[in-house]
Amino acid sequence: MTTGARRAEILGLTWSDVDLKKGIINIRHGLYVTKEQGLFFKEPKNKTSQRAVTYSI
């Protein structure tokens, strides 16, 4: 995908973040991994990182 999204943001997508009819992906959190916590979702540091990205199939 050429959305400009980071790897963690793409891995953190859920179906509720994707609107197939409108062609929009909402980036709201990322999926991260640490030894202590394992896999977990985390919101971006800045609210401006939460964004909608348009795409075409």
C-alpha positions as CSV (number, residue, x, y, z in Angstrom):
1,M,0.0,0.0,0.0
2,T,1.2,3.5,-0.7
3,T,-0.7,5.3,2.0
4,G,2.3,6.8,3.8
5,A,1.2,4.9,6.9
6,R,3.8,3.4,9.2
7,R,4.1,-0.4,9.6
8,A,2.7,-0.3,13.1
9,E,-0.3,1.7,11.9
10,I,-1.1,-0.7,9.1
11,L,-0.8,-3.7,11.5
12,G,-3.0,-1.9,14.0
13,L,-5.9,-1.6,11.6
14,T,-9.2,-3.2,12.4
15,W,-12.3,-3.6,10.2
16,S,-14.0,-0.8,11.9
17,D,-11.1,1.5,10.7
18,V,-11.8,0.7,7.0
19,D,-14.7,2.1,4.9
20,L,-14.7,0.2,1.7
21,K,-17.6,2.2,0.1
22,K,-15.9,5.6,0.7
23,G,-12.3,4.3,0.2
24,I,-11.1,5.7,3.5
25,I,-8.8,4.1,6.1
26,N,-8.9,5.7,9.6
27,I,-5.5,5.6,11.3
28,R,-6.4,5.6,15.1
29,H,-3.7,3.4,16.7
30,G,-0.8,1.2,16.1
31,L,0.1,-2.4,17.0
32,Y,3.4,-2.7,18.9
33,V,5.3,-5.5,20.7
34,T,7.6,-5.5,23.7
35,K,9.0,-8.3,25.8
36,E,7.2,-7.0,28.9
37,Q,3.8,-6.4,27.4
38,G,3.7,-8.6,24.3
39,L,1.4,-7.3,21.6
40,F,-0.7,-4.2,22.4
41,F,-2.5,-1.3,20.7
42,K,-1.3,2.2,21.4
43,E,-2.6,5.6,20.3
44,P,-0.2,7.9,18.5
45,K,1.7,10.5,20.6
46,N,0.0,13.5,18.8
47,K,-3.6,13.8,17.9
48,T,-2.6,14.9,14.4
49,S,-1.2,11.4,13.8
50,Q,-4.8,10.1,14.0
51,R,-5.9,10.7,10.4
52,A,-8.1,9.5,7.5
53,V,-6.3,8.2,4.4
54,T,-8.0,7.7,1.1
55,Y,-7.2,4.8,-1.1
56,S,-8.3,3.3,-4.4
57,I,-8.5,-0.3,-5.4
